[in-house]
Amino acid sequence: MDKNDIKKYFIRKEIKKLRERSLDLKSIREEFLYEARRIVNEVNQYLDASLSNENLNIENINNNIKIFNDRLNEVNKKGNVSSLVYIMPDMSEDEFYEPKIFIENISITDNDYFNKFADNKNINYELLDRIILLDEKIKEIEESDTNNKNIKNLYKERAEIYNKLSMYSYAIEDLSKAIEIDSNDIDLHILKLDILKKDDKLNSDDIIKCYDDIINLDKNNLENYYKKIEYLQSLIVRQKEIINCCNEILNIDSNNIKALYTIADEYRKQADKTSNEDDYKKALEYYNKVKSIDENYNNVQYYEEYCLDKINYNDNLQKEIKYYYDKAEAFFELGKHKEAINCADKAVSLDEKYYKSYYFKGCLLKNIENYDEAIECFDKAIEINDKDTDSYYNKAVILFELGRYEEAEKEFNNITKLGETSYNTHYKGLTLYRERKYEEAVNEFDEAIKINNANNYNNEAYYYKGLSLFELKKYDEALESFKSTNNFNKYDMYYFSGEIYETKNNYKEAIKYYEEALKNYKEKNNSRDYYIIGMTLYKLSEFDKAINNFNKALSFIFEDNKNLEDILNYCNNILKLEKNNKVFYAYKIITLILLNRYDEALSLYNNIEKNNEYLGRDELYQKALNILDENKIDFNANKKENNKLNINDIENLIEQIENRILKNYRKKMI
């Protein structure tokens, strides 16, 4: 049946109702036509009168129209003739009963059944009749006695029809109601399990609960345990539940070889992923138990030797791999990224079939934004272990950050297929955050956190939830969320926490977090954080410390020309506080020169020196450096005999000044 057939079905039902009511449609139509024509005549008279300036009582016309509409509504309500009364007056009465006319002139979209089944291609008249009849019976019993056992079979029958129609959510709802009435009916649980497994939107926890309900109703039926284990094995990260289920079997049959072998296999598979020696030892223990019952059972001899080899092999190898992991992390923390990657490469070379080494290297590359090589590493990890959700996830995040959303969605879908459903909400949360829909993003991250429970990916969910709350100015909640990130993205976490405390006028706490952010900044040049710390210290009237941080912030002018506009803004804001500080004027003059705003630089110098003589560009640069020299920055080696600096020498001079600054800062830190 298509949508039009379903519409005809319900139209016929409406026709039947009308005929049963014995309404005289013809007289109704004629009566309304008379009233309508009378009103039209009065309106025409009003129009003619207005043209000839004659008086006409408009209030009477409005009253007549109101009376007509009231009567029309009353007949509609009493006779349920819907829009029949609006059909053209020249239509014959017989035509009212032609389905074609109804299809064209009457709306069925307010019919609940039509809305429910309109797009269902499996429906037919017989099933529709049965569904409607069941609904009426169920409603009648529910209104009279909600505990009536007879209703259980009606719920079950209706669920079976919904199942045929692939309307699984309705079927599960009915079966749940039937189970509430009789929870000991195992057939209801079996049918519910069958439907749950068909549903594309299946929830693995609901399916597992259904298996548990069936097992509890028939505890000695080992076949039910085996089916549950088979389902758990189709998911990921279910080792503990599989082993628990096997142990329940062993409580019934202590020598059940299938359960013993399954436990051994689960520990071995887990060990192959993690290279955990303890898991290999547990696997070996259970393989030995299987061997004691039947030494020829399902390659048990081979796997026993395999575990022994892995234990001997891993004992020293894993220690060496971990050594390079630790060394790589230490180098990375020091900002020595090249050395860190070299250590990761060494870990890979020790065991090229160990996927975690590729994953580890990919994470390092991701953190320094070397995305192409990071993706290659994650792809290699997935090639070795196609159930490695960590690599799928990190690859997806990179693609997402690059704006390659379709590719990212594909990777998130791969994770979902492996049984991890929380990534959908997490991914949706990230999308909403990018779209600046912060309230909705917070809701999605909360759902992801709830699903993940103690999963490490909660760290990122808490982090982005914190950022969303920060944008919503919900600062206390943002701080709580940042505290739950387990130091995910330390720099941003500390920086935004500092901003929150500064907003709350808690400047001491703000400085503490800004300084922590500074420690975790990846790049060498971080003028902004020194500037912000200086400004915050100034609010605390700790002027010497503030000026020291301002000097550090502005000294980055000598490192590169990337942030010159920022440096200039910092100079302007600092000079509002330190109006007579020549050092900061000198920094501003040098910044203006490097921005090729020479006239402004000269004007500024002449203003502070009260000297209107013209200075060449290199002379002005030298004058500014002379001011900095008062702050003990050594650049004498670059001076010429005539005390002028050629513009070609500026690059070498900057390098010397940079080295001097860094040397002084190291001394101060010591």
C-alpha positions as CSV (number, residue, x, y, z in Angstrom):
1,M,0.0,0.0,0.0
2,D,1.2,3.5,-0.8
3,K,0.3,6.7,1.0
4,N,-2.7,7.3,-1.3
5,D,-4.2,3.9,-0.6
6,I,-3.9,4.5,3.1
7,K,-5.7,7.8,2.6
8,K,-8.5,6.1,0.7
9,Y,-8.8,3.6,3.5
10,F,-9.4,6.3,6.1
11,I,-11.7,8.3,3.7
12,R,-13.9,5.3,3.3
13,K,-14.1,5.0,7.1
14,E,-15.2,8.7,7.2
15,I,-17.8,8.1,4.6
16,K,-19.1,5.2,6.5
17,K,-19.4,7.3,9.6
18,L,-21.3,10.0,7.7
19,R,-23.8,7.5,6.3
20,E,-24.3,6.0,9.7
21,R,-25.2,9.5,11.1
22,S,-27.9,9.9,8.3
23,L,-27.0,13.5,7.8
24,D,-29.0,15.3,5.2
25,L,-26.0,16.8,3.4
26,K,-28.2,18.3,0.7
27,S,-30.4,20.3,3.0
28,I,-27.3,21.4,5.0
29,R,-25.6,22.6,1.8
30,E,-28.7,24.5,0.6
31,E,-29.3,26.1,4.0
32,F,-25.7,27.4,4.1
33,L,-25.8,28.5,0.5
34,Y,-28.9,30.6,1.3
35,E,-27.2,32.2,4.3
36,A,-24.0,32.8,2.3
37,R,-25.8,34.4,-0.6
38,R,-27.7,36.6,1.8
39,I,-24.5,37.9,3.3
40,V,-22.9,38.4,-0.1
41,N,-25.9,40.5,-1.2
42,E,-25.6,42.6,1.9
43,V,-21.9,43.1,1.3
44,N,-22.6,44.1,-2.4
45,Q,-25.2,46.6,-1.1
46,Y,-22.5,48.0,1.3
47,L,-20.1,48.4,-1.6
48,D,-22.8,50.2,-3.8
49,A,-23.8,52.4,-0.8
50,S,-20.2,53.4,-0.2
51,L,-19.8,54.5,-3.8
52,S,-23.0,56.6,-3.7
53,N,-22.2,57.9,-0.2
54,E,-25.3,56.3,1.2
55,N,-25.4,55.1,4.8
56,L,-25.3,51.3,5.5
57,N,-25.2,49.5,8.9
58,I,-21.8,47.6,8.8
59,E,-22.4,46.3,12.2
60,N,-25.4,44.3,11.0
61,I,-23.4,42.7,8.2
62,N,-20.6,41.7,10.7
63,N,-23.2,40.2,13.0
64,N,-24.8,38.1,10.2
65,I,-21.3,36.8,9.2
66,K,-20.6,35.9,12.8
67,I,-24.0,34.0,13.1
68,F,-23.2,32.2,9.8
69,N,-19.8,31.1,11.1
70,D,-21.1,30.0,14.4
71,R,-23.8,27.8,12.8
72,L,-21.2,26.4,10.4
73,N,-18.9,25.4,13.3
74,E,-21.8,23.9,15.2
75,V,-22.9,21.6,12.3
76,N,-19.2,20.6,11.8
77,K,-18.9,19.7,15.4
78,K,-22.2,17.8,15.6
79,G,-22.0,16.1,12.3
80,N,-18.2,15.6,11.9
81,V,-18.6,16.6,8.2
82,S,-15.1,18.2,8.3
83,S,-14.5,20.2,5.1
84,L,-17.4,18.7,3.2
85,V,-19.5,21.8,3.6
86,Y,-16.9,23.9,1.8
87,I,-17.2,21.8,-1.4
88,M,-18.5,23.8,-4.5
89,P,-22.3,24.2,-4.4
90,D,-22.8,22.8,-8.0
91,M,-21.5,19.4,-6.9
92,S,-24.1,16.7,-6.8
93,E,-24.9,14.8,-3.6
94,D,-23.7,11.5,-5.1
95,E,-20.3,13.0,-5.8
96,F,-19.8,13.4,-2.0
97,Y,-19.4,9.6,-1.8
98,E,-16.8,9.3,-4.6
99,P,-13.4,8.5,-3.1
100,K,-11.6,10.6,-5.8
101,I,-13.6,13.7,-4.7
102,F,-12.7,13.1,-1.1
103,I,-9.0,12.6,-1.9
104,E,-8.9,16.0,-3.6
105,N,-11.1,17.9,-1.1
106,I,-10.7,16.5,2.4
107,S,-7.6,16.3,4.6
108,I,-6.7,13.2,6.6
109,T,-3.4,14.3,7.9
110,D,-4.9,15.0,11.3
111,N,-5.7,11.3,11.6
112,D,-3.3,9.6,14.1
113,Y,-3.3,6.3,12.2
114,F,-2.7,8.0,8.9
115,N,0.3,9.9,10.4
116,K,1.7,6.7,11.9
117,F,1.4,4.4,8.8
118,A,1.4,6.8,5.8
119,D,5.0,5.9,4.9
120,N,5.0,2.2,5.8
121,K,5.1,0.1,2.7
122,N,4.5,-3.1,4.6
123,I,1.0,-2.1,5.8
124,N,-2.2,-3.5,4.3
125,Y,-6.0,-3.2,5.0
126,E,-6.1,-6.4,7.0
127,L,-3.3,-5.3,9.4
128,L,-4.8,-1.8,9.7
129,D,-8.1,-3.2,10.7
130,R,-6.5,-5.5,13.2
131,I,-4.3,-2.7,14.7
132,I,-7.4,-0.4,15.1
133,L,-9.4,-3.2,16.7
134,L,-6.6,-4.1,19.1
135,D,-6.2,-0.4,20.0
136,E,-9.9,-0.2,20.9
137,K,-9.8,-3.4,23.0
138,I,-6.7,-2.3,24.8
139,K,-8.1,1.1,25.5
140,E,-11.3,-0.4,26.8
141,I,-9.4,-2.8,29.2
142,E,-7.0,-0.1,30.3
143,E,-9.9,2.1,31.3
144,S,-11.6,-0.6,33.2
145,D,-8.8,-2.7,34.8
146,T,-5.1,-2.0,34.1
147,N,-4.0,-5.2,35.9
148,N,-6.1,-7.4,33.8
149,K,-4.0,-10.4,32.5
150,N,-6.0,-10.5,29.3
151,I,-4.4,-7.4,28.1
152,K,-1.0,-9.1,28.1
153,N,-1.8,-11.1,25.0
154,L,-3.3,-8.1,23.2
155,Y,0.0,-6.2,23.8
156,K,1.9,-9.2,22.5
157,E,-0.2,-9.5,19.4
158,R,0.1,-5.8,18.6
159,A,3.8,-6.0,19.1
160,E,4.0,-8.9,16.6
161,I,2.2,-6.8,14.0
162,Y,4.5,-3.9,14.7
163,N,7.4,-6.3,14.3
164,K,6.1,-7.3,10.8
165,L,5.8,-3.7,9.9
166,S,9.5,-3.0,11.1
167,M,8.1,-0.5,13.6
168,Y,10.4,-1.8,16.3
169,S,10.1,1.0,18.9
170,Y,6.3,0.5,19.1
171,A,6.8,-3.3,19.3
172,I,9.4,-3.0,22.1
173,E,7.1,-0.6,24.0
174,D,4.2,-3.1,23.8
175,L,6.4,-6.0,24.9
176,S,7.7,-4.0,27.8
177,K,4.1,-3.4,29.0
178,A,3.3,-7.1,28.6
179,I,6.4,-8.0,30.6
180,E,5.4,-5.6,33.4
181,I,2.1,-7.7,33.7
182,D,3.9,-11.1,33.5
183,S,7.7,-10.9,34.0
184,N,7.9,-14.7,34.1
185,D,6.7,-15.3,30.6
186,I,10.1,-16.2,28.9
187,D,8.5,-16.1,25.4
188,L,7.9,-12.4,25.8
189,H,11.6,-11.8,26.7
190,I,12.8,-13.9,23.8
191,L,10.5,-12.0,21.3
192,K,11.7,-8.7,22.8
193,L,15.4,-9.8,22.3
194,D,14.7,-10.8,18.7
195,I,13.2,-7.3,18.0
196,L,15.9,-5.4,19.8
197,K,18.6,-7.1,17.7
198,K,16.8,-6.0,14.5
199,D,16.6,-2.4,15.4
200,D,19.2,-0.2,13.7
201,K,19.2,2.0,16.8
202,L,19.9,-0.9,19.1
203,N,21.2,-0.2,22.5
204,S,23.7,-3.0,23.5
205,D,23.0,-2.5,27.2
206,D,19.3,-3.2,26.6
207,I,20.1,-6.4,24.6
208,I,22.5,-7.6,27.3
209,K,19.8,-7.0,30.0
210,C,17.3,-9.0,27.9
211,Y,19.8,-11.9,27.7
212,D,20.2,-11.6,31.5
213,D,16.4,-11.7,32.0
214,I,16.1,-14.9,29.9
215,I,19.0,-16.5,31.8
216,N,17.4,-15.7,35.1
217,L,14.2,-17.4,34.0
218,D,16.0,-20.6,32.9
219,K,19.3,-20.6,34.8
220,N,20.4,-24.2,33.9
221,N,20.0,-23.7,30.2
222,L,23.6,-23.2,29.1
223,E,22.5,-22.4,25.5
224,N,21.3,-19.0,26.7
225,Y,24.7,-18.3,28.3
226,Y,26.5,-19.2,25.0
227,K,24.2,-16.9,23.0
228,K,25.0,-14.0,25.4
229,I,28.7,-14.7,25.1
230,E,28.5,-14.7,21.3
231,Y,26.7,-11.4,21.4
232,L,29.3,-9.9,23.8
233,Q,32.1,-11.0,21.5
234,S,30.6,-9.1,18.7
235,L,31.1,-5.9,20.7
236,I,34.4,-4.4,21.9
237,V,35.8,-3.9,25.4
238,R,33.5,-6.5,26.9
239,Q,36.2,-8.9,28.2
240,K,35.1,-8.6,31.9
241,E,31.4,-9.4,31.1
242,I,32.4,-12.3,28.9
243,I,34.5,-13.8,31.6
244,N,31.8,-13.2,34.2
245,C,29.3,-15.0,32.0
246,C,31.8,-17.9,31.6
247,N,32.2,-18.1,35.4
248,E,28.4,-18.4,35.8
249,I,28.6,-21.4,33.5
250,L,31.5,-22.8,35.6
251,N,29.3,-22.5,38.7
252,I,26.9,-24.9,37.0
253,D,29.5,-27.1,35.3
254,S,33.0,-26.6,36.8
255,N,34.6,-28.6,33.9
256,N,32.8,-26.9,31.1
257,I,35.6,-26.9,28.5
258,K,33.9,-24.3,26.3
259,A,33.7,-21.7,29.1
260,L,37.3,-22.4,30.2
261,Y,38.6,-22.0,26.6
262,T,36.6,-18.8,26.1
263,I,38.1,-17.2,29.3
264,A,41.6,-18.2,28.1
265,D,40.9,-16.7,24.6
266,E,39.6,-13.4,26.0
267,Y,42.7,-13.0,28.2
268,R,44.9,-13.8,25.2
269,K,43.1,-11.4,22.8
270,Q,43.3,-8.7,25.5
271,A,47.1,-9.3,25.9
272,D,47.6,-9.1,22.1
273,K,46.2,-5.6,22.2
274,T,48.0,-4.4,25.3
275,S,51.0,-6.7,25.5
276,N,50.2,-7.0,29.2
277,E,52.2,-10.0,30.5
278,D,49.7,-10.7,33.3
279,D,47.0,-11.2,30.8
280,Y,49.1,-13.7,28.9
281,K,49.8,-15.5,32.2
282,K,46.0,-15.7,33.0
283,A,45.4,-17.0,29.5
284,L,48.0,-19.7,30.0
285,E,46.4,-20.7,33.3
286,Y,43.1,-21.4,31.6
287,Y,44.6,-23.1,28.5
288,N,46.3,-25.4,31.0
289,K,42.9,-26.2,32.5
290,V,41.5,-27.0,29.1
291,K,44.5,-29.1,28.3
292,S,44.0,-31.1,31.5
293,I,40.5,-32.1,30.3
294,D,41.2,-32.5,26.6
295,E,44.7,-31.7,25.2
296,N,43.5,-31.8,21.6
297,Y,40.7,-29.3,22.1
298,N,40.6,-26.6,19.5
299,N,44.3,-25.8,19.1
300,V,44.8,-25.5,22.8
301,Q,48.4,-26.8,22.5
302,Y,49.3,-24.1,20.0
303,Y,47.9,-21.2,22.1
304,E,49.6,-22.5,25.2
305,E,52.9,-22.3,23.4
306,Y,52.0,-19.0,21.9
307,C,51.4,-17.5,25.4
308,L,54.6,-18.9,26.7
309,D,56.5,-17.3,23.8
310,K,54.8,-14.0,24.4
311,I,55.6,-14.0,28.1
312,N,59.3,-14.6,27.4
313,Y,59.4,-12.2,24.5
314,N,57.4,-9.4,26.2
315,D,59.3,-9.5,29.5
316,N,62.3,-7.5,28.2
317,L,60.8,-6.0,25.0
318,Q,57.9,-4.2,26.7
319,K,60.3,-2.7,29.2
320,E,62.5,-1.4,26.4
321,I,59.5,0.0,24.4
322,K,58.2,1.7,27.6
323,Y,61.6,3.2,28.1
324,Y,61.4,4.9,24.7
325,Y,57.8,6.0,25.4
326,D,58.9,7.7,28.6
327,K,62.0,9.2,27.0
328,A,59.8,10.6,24.1
329,E,57.4,12.2,26.6
330,A,60.2,13.8,28.5
331,F,61.7,15.3,25.3
332,F,58.2,16.5,24.3
333,E,57.7,18.2,27.6
334,L,61.0,20.0,27.1
335,G,59.8,21.2,23.6
336,K,62.3,18.9,21.9
337,H,59.9,17.5,19.4
338,K,62.3,16.1,16.9
339,E,64.1,14.1,19.6
340,A,60.6,12.9,20.9
341,I,59.6,11.6,17.4
342,N,63.0,9.9,17.1
343,C,62.3,8.0,20.3
344,A,58.8,7.1,19.1
345,D,60.4,5.7,15.8
346,K,62.8,3.6,17.9
347,A,59.8,2.1,19.8
348,V,58.1,1.3,16.5
349,S,61.3,-0.4,15.2
350,L,61.4,-2.7,18.2
351,D,58.1,-4.4,17.2
352,E,56.6,-3.2,13.9
353,K,53.5,-5.3,14.5
354,Y,52.7,-3.6,17.8
355,Y,49.9,-1.1,16.9
356,K,50.2,1.0,20.1
357,S,53.7,2.3,19.1
358,Y,52.1,3.8,15.9
359,Y,49.3,5.2,18.0
360,F,51.8,6.7,20.4
361,K,53.8,8.3,17.6
362,G,50.6,9.6,16.0
363,C,49.6,11.3,19.2
364,L,53.0,13.1,19.3
365,L,52.6,14.2,15.7
366,K,49.0,15.4,16.4
367,N,50.2,17.5,19.3
368,I,52.7,19.4,17.1
369,E,50.0,19.7,14.4
370,N,51.9,17.5,11.9
371,Y,48.5,16.2,10.9
372,D,49.4,14.3,7.6
373,E,52.0,12.1,9.2
374,A,49.8,11.7,12.3
375,I,47.0,10.3,10.1
376,E,49.5,7.9,8.5
377,C,50.4,6.6,11.9
378,F,46.8,6.1,13.0
379,D,46.0,4.4,9.7
380,K,49.0,2.0,10.3
381,A,47.7,1.3,13.9
382,I,44.2,0.5,12.5
383,E,45.7,-1.7,9.7
384,I,47.3,-3.8,12.5
385,N,44.3,-3.7,14.8
386,D,41.1,-2.7,13.1
387,K,39.3,-2.5,16.5
388,D,41.6,0.2,17.8
389,T,39.0,2.9,18.6
390,D,41.7,5.2,20.0
391,S,43.3,5.6,16.6
392,Y,40.0,5.9,14.8
393,Y,39.0,8.6,17.3
394,N,42.2,10.7,17.0
395,K,42.2,10.5,13.2
396,A,38.5,11.7,13.3
397,V,39.4,14.6,15.5
398,I,42.2,15.7,13.2
399,L,39.9,15.5,10.2
400,F,37.3,17.5,12.1
401,E,39.8,20.2,13.0
402,L,40.8,20.4,9.4
403,G,37.2,21.0,8.4
404,R,37.0,17.6,6.6
405,Y,33.7,16.8,8.3
406,E,32.5,14.0,6.0
407,E,35.7,12.1,6.4
408,A,35.6,12.7,10.2
409,E,32.0,11.4,10.3
410,K,33.1,8.2,8.5
411,E,35.7,7.6,11.2
412,F,33.2,8.2,14.0
413,N,30.8,5.8,12.3
414,N,33.5,3.2,12.2
415,I,33.8,3.5,16.0
416,T,30.1,3.2,16.4
417,K,30.1,0.0,14.4
418,L,32.6,-1.4,16.9
419,G,30.0,-0.9,19.6
420,E,31.1,2.5,21.0
421,T,28.0,4.6,20.8
422,S,29.2,7.6,22.8
423,Y,31.3,9.0,20.0
424,N,28.1,10.2,18.2
425,T,27.1,12.5,21.0
426,H,30.7,13.6,21.5
427,Y,31.1,14.4,17.7
428,K,27.7,16.2,17.8
429,G,28.9,18.2,20.8
430,L,32.1,19.3,18.9
431,T,30.0,20.3,15.9
432,L,27.6,22.4,18.0
433,Y,30.6,24.0,19.8
434,R,32.1,25.0,16.4
435,E,28.7,26.4,15.4
436,R,28.7,28.4,18.7
437,K,25.5,26.7,19.9
438,Y,27.0,26.4,23.4
439,E,23.9,25.5,25.4
440,E,23.2,22.5,23.0
441,A,26.9,21.6,23.0
442,V,26.9,21.3,26.8
443,N,23.9,18.9,26.7
444,E,25.6,16.7,24.2
445,F,28.9,16.6,26.1
446,D,26.9,15.7,29.3
447,E,25.3,12.8,27.4
448,A,28.7,11.7,26.1
449,I,30.2,11.8,29.6
450,K,27.3,9.8,31.0
451,I,27.6,7.1,28.3
452,N,31.4,6.9,28.6
453,N,31.5,6.8,32.4
454,A,35.2,6.5,33.3
455,N,36.5,6.4,29.7
456,N,39.6,8.5,29.0
457,Y,37.7,10.4,26.2
458,N,35.7,12.1,29.0
459,N,38.7,14.3,29.5
460,E,38.1,15.9,26.1
461,A,34.3,16.1,26.7
462,Y,34.9,17.9,30.0
463,Y,37.4,20.2,28.3
464,Y,35.0,21.3,25.5
465,K,32.1,21.4,28.0
466,G,34.3,23.8,30.0
467,L,34.9,26.0,27.0
468,S,31.2,26.1,26.2
469,L,30.3,27.1,29.7
470,F,33.1,29.8,29.6
471,E,31.4,31.2,26.5
472,L,28.1,31.2,28.3
473,K,29.7,33.0,31.2
474,K,28.9,30.2,33.6
475,Y,32.3,30.5,35.2
476,D,32.0,28.3,38.3
477,E,30.6,25.4,36.2
478,A,33.4,25.9,33.7
479,L,36.0,25.7,36.4
480,E,34.5,22.4,37.7
481,S,34.5,21.0,34.2
482,F,38.1,22.0,33.6
483,K,39.1,20.3,36.9
484,S,37.6,17.0,35.5
485,T,39.8,17.0,32.3
486,N,42.7,15.2,33.9
487,N,45.0,17.9,32.4
488,F,43.7,17.4,28.8
489,N,45.1,20.4,26.8
490,K,46.9,21.8,29.8
491,Y,47.7,25.2,28.3
492,D,44.1,26.2,27.4
493,M,42.7,24.7,30.6
494,Y,45.0,26.8,32.7
495,Y,44.7,29.9,30.6
496,F,40.9,30.0,30.6
497,S,40.8,29.2,34.3
498,G,43.1,32.2,34.8
499,E,40.6,34.4,32.8
500,I,37.8,33.1,34.9
501,Y,39.5,34.1,38.2
502,E,40.5,37.4,36.7
503,T,36.8,38.0,35.8
504,K,35.9,37.2,39.4
505,N,38.6,39.8,40.5
506,N,40.6,37.0,42.2
507,Y,43.9,38.2,40.7
508,K,46.2,36.1,42.8
509,E,44.5,32.9,41.7
510,A,44.4,34.2,38.1
511,I,48.2,34.7,38.1
512,K,48.7,31.2,39.4
513,Y,46.8,29.7,36.5
514,Y,48.4,32.0,33.9
515,E,51.8,31.0,35.1
516,E,50.8,27.3,34.8
517,A,49.6,28.0,31.3
518,L,52.9,29.6,30.5
519,K,54.8,26.5,31.6
520,N,52.7,24.4,29.3
521,Y,53.0,26.6,26.2
522,K,54.4,24.6,23.3
523,E,56.2,27.4,21.3
524,K,59.1,29.5,22.4
525,N,57.4,32.9,21.7
526,N,54.7,33.6,24.2
527,S,54.5,37.4,24.6
528,R,50.8,37.4,25.2
529,D,51.0,35.4,28.5
530,Y,53.8,37.5,29.9
531,Y,51.8,40.6,29.0
532,I,48.6,39.3,30.6
533,I,50.5,38.3,33.8
534,G,52.0,41.7,33.9
535,M,48.6,43.4,33.6
536,T,47.2,41.2,36.3
537,L,50.2,42.0,38.6
538,Y,49.7,45.7,38.0
539,K,46.1,45.3,39.3
540,L,47.6,43.9,42.5
541,S,50.0,46.9,42.6
542,E,53.0,44.6,42.3
543,F,54.6,47.1,39.9
544,D,58.2,45.7,39.8
545,K,57.0,42.2,38.9
546,A,54.6,43.6,36.4
547,I,57.3,45.6,34.6
548,N,59.6,42.6,34.6
549,N,56.8,40.6,32.8
550,F,56.2,43.5,30.4
551,N,59.9,43.5,29.5
552,K,59.7,39.8,28.7
553,A,56.5,40.2,26.6
554,L,58.0,43.0,24.5
555,S,61.4,41.4,24.1
556,F,59.9,38.9,21.7
557,I,60.0,41.7,19.1
558,F,63.6,40.5,18.6
559,E,62.6,36.9,17.8
560,D,60.5,37.3,14.7
561,N,58.2,39.8,12.9
562,K,55.1,37.6,13.1
563,N,53.4,39.3,16.1
564,L,54.5,43.0,15.6
565,E,50.9,44.3,15.7
566,D,50.3,42.5,19.0
567,I,53.5,43.9,20.4
568,L,52.5,47.4,19.4
569,N,49.1,47.0,21.1
570,Y,50.9,45.7,24.2
571,C,53.2,48.8,24.1
572,N,50.2,51.2,23.8
573,N,48.4,49.5,26.8
574,I,51.5,49.4,28.9
575,L,52.3,53.0,28.2
576,K,48.9,54.0,29.5
577,L,50.1,52.6,32.9
578,E,53.8,53.5,32.6
579,K,53.6,56.9,31.0
580,N,57.1,58.0,31.7
581,N,59.0,54.7,31.2
582,K,61.5,55.3,28.4
583,V,62.2,51.5,28.0
584,F,58.6,50.9,26.8
585,Y,58.8,53.9,24.5
586,A,62.0,52.4,23.0
587,Y,60.2,49.1,22.4
588,K,57.4,50.9,20.7
589,I,59.8,52.9,18.5
590,I,61.6,49.7,17.4
591,T,58.2,48.0,16.7
592,L,57.1,51.0,14.6
593,I,60.3,50.9,12.6
594,L,60.0,47.2,11.9
595,L,56.4,47.9,10.8
596,N,57.8,50.5,8.4
597,R,55.9,53.2,10.2
598,Y,59.0,55.4,10.4
599,D,57.4,58.8,10.6
600,E,55.4,57.7,13.7
601,A,58.5,56.3,15.3
602,L,60.5,59.5,14.7
603,S,57.6,61.7,16.0
604,L,57.4,59.5,19.1
605,Y,61.2,59.8,19.7
606,N,61.2,63.5,19.2
607,N,58.3,63.9,21.6
608,I,60.0,62.1,24.4
609,E,63.4,63.6,23.8
610,K,62.1,67.2,23.1
611,N,64.4,67.1,20.1
612,N,63.0,68.2,16.7
613,E,66.2,67.4,14.6
614,Y,65.8,64.9,11.8
615,L,67.1,61.4,12.4
616,G,67.8,58.8,9.8
617,R,66.1,55.4,10.1
618,D,69.3,53.6,11.3
619,E,70.1,56.5,13.7
620,L,66.6,56.4,15.2
621,Y,66.9,52.6,15.6
622,Q,70.3,53.2,17.4
623,K,68.8,55.9,19.6
624,A,66.0,53.4,20.7
625,L,68.6,50.7,21.4
626,N,70.6,53.2,23.4
627,I,67.6,53.6,25.7
628,L,67.4,49.8,26.0
629,D,71.1,49.8,26.8
630,E,70.2,51.6,29.9
631,N,68.5,48.4,30.8
632,K,71.9,46.6,30.6
633,I,71.3,45.0,27.1
634,D,74.8,44.7,25.5
635,F,75.0,45.6,21.9
636,N,78.4,47.4,21.9
637,A,80.0,44.9,19.6
638,N,77.8,46.1,16.8
639,K,78.4,49.8,17.1
640,K,80.4,51.6,14.4
641,E,83.1,54.2,15.2
642,N,80.8,57.1,14.2
643,N,78.2,55.7,16.6
644,K,75.8,55.1,13.7
645,L,74.2,51.8,12.8
646,N,73.8,50.8,9.2
647,I,70.4,49.3,8.4
648,N,72.2,46.2,7.0
649,D,73.6,45.5,10.5
650,I,70.2,45.5,12.2
651,E,69.6,41.7,11.7
652,N,72.9,40.8,13.4
653,L,72.3,43.3,16.2
654,I,68.8,41.8,16.9
655,E,70.4,38.3,17.1
656,Q,72.9,39.6,19.7
657,I,70.2,41.4,21.7
658,E,68.1,38.2,21.7
659,N,70.9,36.1,23.0
660,R,71.6,38.7,25.7
661,I,68.0,38.9,26.8
662,L,67.7,35.1,27.0
663,K,71.0,34.9,29.0
664,N,69.7,37.5,31.5
665,Y,66.4,35.7,31.9
666,R,68.1,32.4,32.6
667,K,70.1,34.1,35.3
668,K,67.0,35.6,36.9
669,M,65.2,32.2,36.8
670,I,68.2,30.6,38.6
